[in-house]
Amino acid sequence: MRIVDLLSKESILLGGAPQNKSEAIDMLIDLQVKGGKIADREAYKKGILAREEMSSTAVGEGIAIPHAKSEAVKAPSLAAMTVPQGVDYQAMDDEPSNLLFMIAAPNNGDVHLEVLSRLMTLLMDEDFRANLLAAKDADEFLAAIDAAETEKYPDEPKAEKPAESGYKVLAVTACPTGIAHTYMAAEALEKAGKRLGISIKVETNGSGGAKNILTAEEIEKCDGIIVAADKTVEMARFNGKKVIATKVSDGIKIPDELIQRIEKGDAPVYHHEGGSSSASSSAANESFGRKLYKHLMNGVSNMLPFTVAGGIFIALAFLIDTIAGAPQDDSFGTFTAAAAFFKTIGGFAFNFMIPVLAGYIGKSIADRPGFLVGLVGGYLATTGSTFTNIAGVDAIPSGFLGALLAGFAGGFIMLGIEKLCDHMPKALNGIKPVLIYPLAGLGIIAVVMCAINPFMGMINTAISDFLSNMGESSKVILGVVLGAMMSIDMGGPFNKAAYVFGTAAIASGNYDIMAAVMIGGMVPPISIALSTTFFKNRWTEEERKSGPVNYIMGLSFITEGAIPYAAADPLRVIPACMVGAGLAGGLSMAFNCTLMAPHGGIFVFAVVGNWLMYLVALAAGSIAGMFMLALLKKKKTQPVK
């Protein structure tokens, strides 16, 4: 996050003359308010003063950096002031401060720590401080920061600068995993903006955090905002603006239509509800089912790192013991010291998987108060704890299904508690989030899980027993269904449902299900790549050029590589891919292939059970998909080069 992108001319004051620390704070807060970053001045000031009570934010060398996280902050921002004569800011070296920066950060995230670290790194340069103090106007001040950042961080891409009048359209893209859909939608929207001659800036909420963040000034000046997201994003900053909230896949499939709707004024005005930025992450016109899906995907996206990393560590443990010739008994996976290390660490990560899922579903619904309740509810789902244990009755874990209910129950319970607490005296507002909400939520979710665990535990056990006792023909049918589901929407609800089912099966010891799921997700990109190679006359020139990339994406288990092709011709591409993926999934089950890692594609084939036949299943499904594409797609009229 570049410092220069968080500063605006309105939030810079050169030659300030505060008489004391208190006056300096008030002047900096006024600059933040003037820059349009603060929704509630007094609430933000309380946060600043609370931080100053802990210790002075003056660090010496004439530098002071007051900062605070607050719900009153609409978007991350900076204010800056130079004080030629200096001001007593209670610095550690007892010297006056003449260069002051104030950081405003929203409650969601630790952006203030990132900005604080970067500021301190740059301000340690004496020449840089001198350049800032010598600046004659805001433009020169910003130019000095830009030059220092570029020199210190040369490989960091700069955010694209808007036209003088600002961007006409802004957008935010986000998918549950933050890997493929997020950036594909961003690219599609940017290309559509260029085609239509409309300036657009896209913020991506990817796996590495938000990038190219929209500023308050840009939001204020734009015609409207497109939110193409399948998980919770920061929406409070868009209050009062025209907003189109839609699926991330729409950003890929119909970017022109979305941009044109904004420009025609065909978008509702968004009104943010409540004080929590992530509790109201959807536009008012979204259906209840759509909101539930976004809450679920928020939980899944935060669970996936634990699932993937933990699963691969466990798979490595089995691989090490296989190479060492360990006996195939209860000690397998922990027979050698190295295997035991990987199995133990992977097991710890897996233990967090289900509580994290429930915790982030709760947080998506009710922000931070919902996180505690969902997390504890998810943990109770894994242990099966109820009041009946006191009487000596064995606990029955409700597992994945119980955690799902715990996450949703916890989130909505906290919303109800917050509503009830609205009638309490304002004097108690300070202790609500740290005392009342956690205590009430924790007590209620404990009682709720006492009801959920026995019931869901029985269902969970029945499903596990059913899968374990399935005959060979039934397993093949299940493999066909799971493989086809991975190809229906390529990253959407069906795909994610099959994938989560597979990862939950790993946790239960059913490794054949995950094998069918992964191979079903690998087939669509590979089938398309094969088709663009051997049936060139079915594709446009641009599609043929991009085709070989899908070999890599398919082998890496990135199903999203097939999305542009499916979006261009869904009625032919999706059925063809479903046939190939379903065949591969069914063959994987028929060959009794297993997979202990939840991701990785060809890179984890070393831990695939019966890997040779797994390759056969992958090849058969991919080739079948290729021929189905050749059969269903029409020949192109343009010549093939």
C-alpha positions in Angstrom: 0.0 0.0 0.0 1.7 3.2 -1.2 1.8 6.1 1.2 1.4 8.6 -1.6 -2.0 7.0 -2.6 -3.4 7.5 0.9 -2.6 11.3 0.9 -4.7 13.9 -0.8 -3.9 17.6 -1.2 -6.8 18.5 1.1 -5.2 16.4 3.9 -1.8 18.2 3.9 -1.0 21.4 5.8 2.4 23.0 5.4 3.6 25.5 8.0 1.1 24.7 10.7 1.4 26.4 14.1 -0.2 24.4 16.9 0.6 25.6 20.4 0.5 22.2 22.0 -0.1 18.5 21.4 -3.8 18.7 21.9 -4.1 21.4 19.3 -1.9 19.5 16.9 -4.2 16.5 17.2 -7.3 18.6 16.5 -5.6 20.1 13.4 -4.7 16.7 12.0 -8.1 15.3 12.6 -9.6 18.3 10.8 -7.4 17.5 7.8 -8.6 13.9 7.8 -12.2 15.2 7.9 -11.5 17.7 5.2 -10.1 14.8 3.1 -13.4 12.9 3.3 -12.0 10.0 5.2 -13.8 10.3 8.6 -17.5 9.5 9.1 -17.6 10.6 12.7 -15.0 13.1 13.9 -15.6 12.6 17.7 -15.5 8.8 17.5 -12.3 8.9 15.5 -10.8 11.4 18.0 -11.6 9.1 20.9 -9.5 6.4 19.2 -6.6 8.8 18.7 -6.7 9.9 22.3 -7.0 6.3 23.6 -3.8 5.4 21.7 -2.0 8.5 23.0 -2.9 7.5 26.6 -1.0 4.3 26.1 2.2 6.2 25.1 3.1 9.2 23.0 3.3 8.4 19.3 6.1 10.9 18.9 9.2 8.8 18.1 11.9 11.4 18.2 14.0 13.0 15.4 11.1 15.6 15.1 8.6 12.9 14.0 5.2 12.1 15.4 2.8 9.6 13.9 -0.6 9.5 15.8 -2.8 6.6 14.6 -6.0 4.8 15.4 -8.3 2.0 14.1 -11.9 3.1 14.3 -15.4 2.3 12.9 -15.5 6.0 12.1 -12.9 5.5 9.3 -14.5 5.0 5.9 -11.2 4.1 4.1 -7.5 4.0 5.0 -6.0 7.4 4.8 -3.2 9.8 5.9 -3.1 13.4 7.0 0.2 15.3 7.2 1.4 18.6 8.7 4.7 20.4 9.0 5.4 22.6 12.0 8.4 24.8 11.3 8.8 26.0 14.9 8.0 22.6 16.3 5.5 21.5 18.9 5.9 19.6 22.2 4.5 16.2 21.4 6.0 14.5 24.4 8.7 12.8 22.3 11.1 10.3 23.9 14.1 12.5 23.2 12.2 15.6 24.7 12.7 17.4 21.4 9.8 19.2 19.6 8.1 17.5 16.6 8.0 19.3 13.3 6.8 16.5 11.0 3.5 15.0 11.8 1.5 12.2 10.0 -1.8 10.9 11.2 -3.0 7.4 10.2 -6.7 6.5 9.9 -7.5 2.8 9.5 -10.8 1.0 9.5 -11.4 -1.7 12.1 -11.2 -4.4 9.4 -7.5 -5.3 9.0 -4.2 -4.0 10.1 -3.5 -1.4 7.5 -2.2 1.0 10.1 0.6 -1.3 10.9 1.7 -1.6 7.3 1.6 2.2 6.8 3.3 2.8 10.1 6.1 0.5 9.2 6.6 2.0 5.7 6.5 5.5 7.1 9.1 4.9 9.7 11.4 3.2 7.2 11.2 6.2 4.9 11.5 8.8 7.7 14.7 7.4 9.0 16.3 9.1 6.0 17.4 12.6 7.1 17.5 13.9 3.5 13.9 12.7 3.0 12.7 14.5 6.1 14.5 17.7 5.0 12.8 17.5 1.6 9.4 17.2 3.2 10.0 20.2 5.5 11.3 22.3 2.6 8.3 21.6 0.4 6.6 24.8 -0.8 3.2 23.2 -1.6 1.2 20.0 -1.4 2.3 18.9 -4.9 6.0 19.2 -4.0 5.3 17.3 -0.7 3.6 14.5 -2.5 6.3 14.4 -5.2 9.0 14.0 -2.4 7.1 11.0 -0.9 6.5 9.4 -4.4 10.2 9.7 -5.3 11.3 8.2 -2.0 8.9 5.3 -2.2 9.8 4.5 -5.8 13.5 4.4 -4.9 12.9 2.3 -1.7 10.4 -0.1 -3.3 11.3 -0.1 -7.0 9.5 -3.4 -7.9 6.1 -2.3 -6.5 3.6 -1.4 -9.2 2.1 2.0 -8.9 -1.7 2.4 -8.9 -2.9 3.6 -12.2 -3.5 7.4 -12.0 -7.0 8.6 -13.0 -7.8 11.3 -15.4 -7.9 14.8 -13.9 -11.6 14.5 -13.4 -11.2 11.1 -11.7 -12.5 7.6 -12.6 -16.0 7.5 -13.9 -16.6 3.9 -12.7 -15.0 2.1 -9.8 -15.2 -1.7 -9.1 -14.3 -4.2 -6.5 -13.7 -7.9 -7.3 -13.5 -10.8 -4.9 -13.9 -14.5 -5.0 -13.8 -17.0 -2.1 -10.2 -18.2 -2.8 -8.9 -14.9 -4.1 -6.8 -16.6 -6.8 -8.4 -16.8 -10.2 -11.9 -15.2 -10.4 -10.8 -12.1 -8.6 -8.2 -11.1 -11.1 -10.0 -12.5 -14.2 -13.0 -10.2 -13.3 -10.7 -7.3 -12.8 -9.1 -7.8 -16.1 -12.4 -8.2 -17.9 -13.8 -5.0 -16.4 -10.6 -3.0 -17.3 -10.7 -4.3 -20.9 -14.4 -3.4 -21.2 -13.7 0.1 -19.8 -11.0 0.6 -22.5 -13.4 -0.7 -25.2 -16.2 1.7 -24.1 -13.9 4.7 -23.5 -14.8 4.9 -19.9 -12.2 5.3 -17.2 -12.3 2.6 -14.6 -10.3 1.5 -11.5 -10.7 -2.0 -10.0 -9.8 -2.9 -6.5 -8.9 -6.6 -6.1 -9.6 -8.4 -2.8 -7.3 -11.4 -3.5 -5.6 -14.0 -1.4 -2.8 -11.5 -0.6 -5.1 -8.8 0.6 -6.8 -5.8 -1.1 -4.8 -4.2 -3.8 -5.3 -1.0 -5.8 -7.6 0.2 -3.0 -10.3 2.8 -3.9 -9.7 6.1 -2.2 -12.5 8.2 -0.6 -11.9 11.0 -3.1 -12.3 8.6 -6.0 -15.5 7.2 -4.5 -16.9 10.7 -4.0 -16.2 11.7 -7.7 -17.2 8.5 -9.5 -20.6 7.8 -11.2 -21.0 4.5 -9.5 -19.4 1.3 -8.2 -19.6 -2.3 -9.4 -19.1 -4.9 -6.6 -18.5 -8.2 -8.3 -17.9 -10.4 -5.3 -18.7 -13.8 -3.8 -17.5 -12.9 -0.4 -17.8 -10.1 2.1 -16.1 -6.8 1.1 -15.9 -3.4 2.7 -19.2 -1.6 1.8 -19.6 1.2 4.4 -17.5 3.5 2.2 -20.1 3.3 -0.6 -22.9 4.7 1.4 -25.0 7.1 -0.7 -23.4 6.0 -4.0 -25.0 4.1 -6.9 -23.8 0.5 -6.5 -24.4 -2.7 -8.5 -23.7 -5.7 -6.3 -23.4 -8.9 -8.3 -21.5 -12.2 -8.7 -17.9 -12.2 -9.5 -18.7 -14.4 -12.5 -20.8 -11.5 -13.9 -17.7 -9.4 -13.9 -16.1 -11.9 -16.2 -19.1 -12.6 -18.4 -20.9 -9.3 -18.8 -18.4 -6.5 -17.9 -19.7 -4.2 -20.7 -23.3 -4.5 -19.5 -22.3 -3.7 -15.9 -20.3 -0.6 -16.9 -23.1 0.6 -19.2 -25.7 0.2 -16.4 -23.6 2.5 -14.2 -23.2 5.1 -16.9 -27.0 5.0 -17.7 -27.8 5.6 -14.1 -29.5 2.1 -13.9 -28.2 1.3 -10.5 -29.8 1.6 -7.0 -28.3 3.9 -4.4 -26.6 1.9 -1.7 -27.6 2.7 2.0 -25.3 1.1 4.5 -27.1 -0.4 7.5 -25.6 -0.5 11.0 -22.2 0.5 12.2 -20.4 -2.7 11.1 -18.7 -2.5 7.8 -18.8 -6.2 7.1 -22.1 -7.1 8.6 -23.9 -5.3 5.7 -21.8 -6.3 2.8 -24.5 -6.8 0.3 -26.6 -4.3 -1.5 -30.2 -4.0 -0.3 -31.6 -5.6 -3.4 -29.8 -8.9 -3.0 -31.8 -11.9 -2.1 -31.5 -13.6 1.3 -30.1 -16.7 -0.4 -27.4 -14.7 -2.1 -26.4 -13.2 1.2 -26.2 -16.6 2.8 -24.0 -17.8 0.0 -21.6 -14.9 0.5 -21.4 -15.6 4.2 -20.6 -19.3 3.4 -18.0 -18.4 0.9 -16.3 -16.0 3.3 -15.9 -19.0 5.7 -14.7 -21.3 3.0 -12.1 -18.8 1.6 -10.6 -18.4 5.1 -10.7 -22.1 5.8 -8.9 -23.1 2.5 -5.3 -22.2 3.6 -5.6 -24.5 6.6 -7.1 -27.2 4.5 -4.5 -27.0 1.7 -1.4 -26.6 3.8 -2.5 -29.1 6.5 -3.5 -31.7 3.9 -0.3 -31.4 1.9 1.8 -31.8 5.1 -0.2 -34.9 6.0 0.3 -36.2 2.5 4.0 -35.6 2.8 4.0 -37.7 6.0 2.5 -40.6 4.1 4.9 -40.2 1.2 7.9 -40.2 3.5 6.8 -43.4 5.3 6.0 -45.0 1.9 9.6 -44.3 0.7 11.0 -45.6 4.0 9.0 -48.8 3.6 7.0 -48.3 6.8 4.4 -51.0 7.6 0.8 -50.3 6.5 -0.7 -50.3 10.0 -1.8 -47.8 12.6 1.7 -46.3 12.7 1.8 -45.5 9.0 2.3 -41.7 8.6 4.2 -41.5 12.0 6.6 -44.4 11.6 9.6 -42.3 10.9 10.6 -39.1 12.8 10.3 -36.9 9.7 6.9 -38.3 8.8 5.7 -37.8 12.4 6.8 -34.2 12.2 4.8 -33.5 9.1 1.8 -35.5 10.3 1.7 -33.7 13.6 1.9 -30.2 12.1 -0.6 -31.0 9.4 -2.9 -32.4 12.0 -2.7 -29.1 13.9 -3.7 -27.1 10.8 -6.6 -29.5 10.1 -7.8 -29.1 13.7 -8.2 -25.4 13.0 -10.0 -25.9 9.7 -13.6 -26.4 10.9 -13.6 -23.8 13.7 -12.1 -21.3 11.3 -14.9 -22.0 8.8 -17.6 -21.4 11.4 -15.7 -18.4 12.9 -15.5 -16.5 9.6 -19.1 -17.3 8.6 -20.1 -15.7 12.0 -17.8 -12.7 11.3 -19.2 -12.2 7.8 -22.7 -11.9 9.4 -22.0 -9.9 12.5 -18.4 -8.6 12.1 -16.0 -9.1 15.0 -18.6 -10.1 17.7 -19.7 -12.9 15.4 -16.2 -14.3 15.1 -15.8 -15.4 18.7 -19.3 -17.1 18.8 -18.8 -18.8 15.4 -15.3 -20.0 16.3 -16.3 -21.5 19.6 -19.4 -23.0 18.1 -17.2 -24.6 15.4 -14.8 -26.0 18.0 -17.7 -27.5 19.9 -18.9 -29.1 16.7 -15.5 -30.9 16.4 -15.5 -32.1 20.0 -19.2 -33.0 20.2 -19.3 -31.4 23.7 -22.8 -31.2 25.3 -24.2 -31.1 28.7 -24.8 -34.9 28.4 -21.1 -35.5 28.7 -21.3 -34.6 32.4 -23.5 -37.7 32.8 -20.9 -39.9 31.2 -22.5 -40.1 27.7 -19.9 -40.2 24.9 -19.6 -37.0 22.8 -20.7 -37.3 19.2 -18.9 -34.7 17.0 -21.1 -33.0 14.5 -18.2 -32.1 12.3 -18.4 -30.1 9.1 -22.2 -29.9 9.0 -22.5 -28.9 12.7 -19.9 -26.2 12.2 -21.8 -24.7 9.3 -24.9 -24.4 11.5 -22.7 -23.0 14.3 -21.3 -20.3 12.0 -24.7 -19.2 10.8 -26.4 -19.5 14.2 -23.5 -17.6 15.9 -23.7 -14.8 13.4 -27.4 -14.3 13.6 -27.4 -14.7 17.4 -24.9 -11.8 17.7 -27.0 -9.6 15.4 -30.0 -10.3 17.7 -27.9 -9.5 20.8 -26.7 -6.2 19.2 -30.3 -5.2 18.5 -31.3 -5.9 22.1 -28.4 -3.9 23.4 -29.4 -0.9 21.3 -31.8 -0.1 24.1 -29.2 0.0 26.8 -27.9 3.3 28.2 -25.2 5.0 26.1 -22.9 5.0 29.0 -22.5 1.2 28.5 -21.5 1.5 24.8 -17.8 1.2 25.7 -18.2 -2.2 27.3 -20.6 -3.8 24.8 -18.0 -5.1 22.4 -15.5 -6.3 25.0 -17.8 -7.7 27.7 -21.5 -7.8 27.0 -21.4 -9.2 23.4 -18.8 -11.9 24.1 -20.4 -13.1 27.4 -23.9 -13.2 26.0 -22.9 -14.8 22.7 -20.7 -17.4 24.3 -23.4 -18.5 26.7 -26.1 -18.7 24.0 -23.9 -20.6 21.5 -23.0 -23.1 24.1 -26.6 -23.9 24.7 -27.4 -24.0 21.0 -24.6 -26.4 20.3 -26.0 -28.7 23.0 -29.0 -29.1 20.8 -27.2 -29.2 17.4 -24.4 -31.6 18.3 -26.4 -34.8 19.0 -28.7 -34.3 16.1 -26.0 -33.3 13.5 -23.6 -35.8 14.9 -26.0 -38.6 14.1 -26.4 -37.3 10.6 -22.6 -36.9 10.2 -22.0 -40.4 11.4 -24.7 -41.8 9.1 -23.2 -40.1 6.1 -19.7 -41.3 6.9 -21.0 -44.9 7.4 -23.0 -44.7 4.2 -19.9 -43.6 2.2 -17.8 -46.3 3.8 -20.3 -49.0 3.1 -21.1 -48.0 -0.5 -20.8 -50.7 -3.1 -18.4 -50.3 -6.0 -21.2 -49.3 -8.5 -22.5 -46.7 -6.1 -19.1 -45.2 -5.6 -18.6 -44.9 -9.4 -21.9 -43.0 -9.6 -20.8 -40.7 -6.8 -17.5 -40.1 -8.6 -19.4 -39.2 -11.8 -21.6 -36.7 -9.9 -18.8 -35.1 -8.1 -16.6 -34.8 -11.2 -19.5 -33.2 -13.2 -20.2 -30.8 -10.3 -16.7 -29.5 -10.5 -17.3 -28.6 -14.1 -20.8 -27.1 -13.9 -19.8 -23.6 -12.8 -16.0 -23.8 -12.5 -15.5 -22.1 -9.1 -19.1 -21.3 -8.4 -21.5 -22.8 -5.9 -21.6 -26.4 -7.4 -17.9 -26.5 -7.7 -17.3 -25.2 -4.2 -19.9 -27.6 -2.8 -18.2 -30.6 -4.3 -14.7 -29.4 -3.2 -15.8 -28.7 0.4 -17.5 -32.2 0.4 -14.1 -33.7 -0.7 -12.1 -31.8 2.0 -14.5 -32.8 4.7 -14.2 -36.5 3.5 -10.4 -36.3 3.9 -10.9 -35.2 7.5 -13.2 -38.3 7.9 -10.6 -40.6 6.3 -12.4 -41.1 2.9 -9.6 -40.3 0.5 -11.2 -41.7 -2.6 -13.8 -38.8 -2.7 -11.1 -36.1 -2.8 -9.4 -37.9 -5.7 -12.6 -37.8 -7.8 -13.2 -34.2 -6.9 -9.7 -33.0 -7.9 -9.6 -35.0 -11.2 -13.0 -33.5 -12.0 -11.6 -30.0 -11.6 -8.5 -30.8 -13.7 -10.3 -32.0 -16.8 -12.1 -28.9 -18.1 -9.0 -26.7 -18.7 -7.1 -29.7 -20.2 -10.0 -30.6 -22.5 -10.1 -27.1 -23.8 -6.4 -26.9 -24.2 -6.4 -30.2 -26.2 -9.3 -28.9 -28.3 -7.6 -25.7 -29.2 -4.5 -27.7 -30.2 -6.2 -30.5 -32.3 -9.5 -28.8 -33.4 -8.3 -25.3 -34.1 -11.2 -24.5 -36.4 -13.6 -24.6 -33.5 -12.0 -21.6 -31.8 -11.2 -17.9 -32.5 -7.7 -16.8 -33.0 -7.5 -15.3 -29.5 -8.9 -18.4 -27.9 -6.3 -20.5 -29.7 -3.5 -18.3 -28.5 -4.7 -18.6 -24.9 -5.4 -22.4 -25.1 -1.9 -23.7 -24.2 -2.0 -21.9 -20.8 -4.9 -24.2 -19.9 -2.5 -27.2 -19.9 -0.7 -25.7 -17.0 -3.8 -24.5 -15.2 -5.5 -27.9 -15.6 -2.5 -29.9 -14.4 -2.3 -27.5 -11.4 -6.0 -28.0 -10.6 -7.1 -24.5 -11.4 -10.5 -25.1 -13.0 -11.0 -21.4 -13.5 -8.8 -21.5 -16.6 -11.8 -22.8 -18.5 -14.1 -19.9 -17.5 -13.4 -17.5 -20.5 -14.2 -20.3 -22.9 -17.3 -21.4 -21.0 -18.5 -17.8 -20.8 -18.2 -17.3 -24.5 -20.2 -20.4 -25.4 -21.7 -21.9 -22.2 -24.4 -24.2 -23.9 -21.7 -26.2 -25.6 -18.5 -25.8 -23.5 -20.1 -26.6 -20.1 -21.9 -29.9 -21.1 -18.8 -31.1 -23.0 -16.6 -30.4 -19.9 -19.1 -32.1 -17.6 -19.0 -35.3 -19.7 -15.2 -35.4 -19.5 -15.0 -34.5 -15.8 -17.8 -36.9 -14.9 -16.1 -39.7 -16.7 -12.8 -39.0 -15.0 -14.4 -38.9 -11.6 -16.2 -42.2 -12.2 -13.0 -43.9 -13.4 -11.1 -42.6 -10.4 -13.6 -44.3 -8.1 -13.7 -47.4 -10.2 -9.9 -47.7 -10.0 -10.0 -47.1 -6.2 -7.7 -44.1 -6.5 -7.2 -42.1 -3.3 -5.8 -38.6 -2.6 -4.7 -37.4 0.8 -3.9 -33.8 -0.3 -6.8 -31.4 -1.0 -5.0 -29.4 -3.7 -1.9 -29.4 -5.9 -2.9 -31.2 -9.1 -0.1 -33.1 -10.7 2.3 -31.8 -8.1 0.8 -34.1 -5.4 0.4 -37.2 -7.7 3.2 -38.8 -5.6 0.7 -39.3 -2.8 -2.1 -40.5 -5.0 -3.1 -44.1 -4.3 -3.0 -46.1 -7.6 -1.4 -43.1 -9.4 -0.9 -44.9 -12.7 -4.7 -45.5 -13.2 -5.3 -42.0 -11.9 -3.4 -40.7 -14.9 -5.4 -43.0 -17.1 -8.6 -41.6 -15.7 -7.4 -38.1 -16.2 -6.3 -38.8 -19.8 -9.6 -40.5 -20.6 -11.7 -37.7 -19.2 -9.7 -35.0 -20.9 -9.8 -36.7 -24.3 -13.5 -37.4 -23.9 -14.1 -33.7 -23.2 -12.0 -32.7 -26.2 -14.1 -34.9 -28.6 -17.3 -33.6 -27.0 -16.2 -30.0 -27.7 -15.3 -31.0 -31.3 -18.8 -32.5 -31.7 -20.8 -29.7 -30.1 -18.9 -26.6 -31.2 -19.4 -25.2 -34.7 -16.5 -24.6 -37.1 -15.4 -20.9 -37.3 -15.7 -19.2 -40.6 -12.4 -17.3 -40.3 -9.3 -19.0 -41.7 -7.0 -20.8 -39.2 -3.5 -19.5 -39.2 
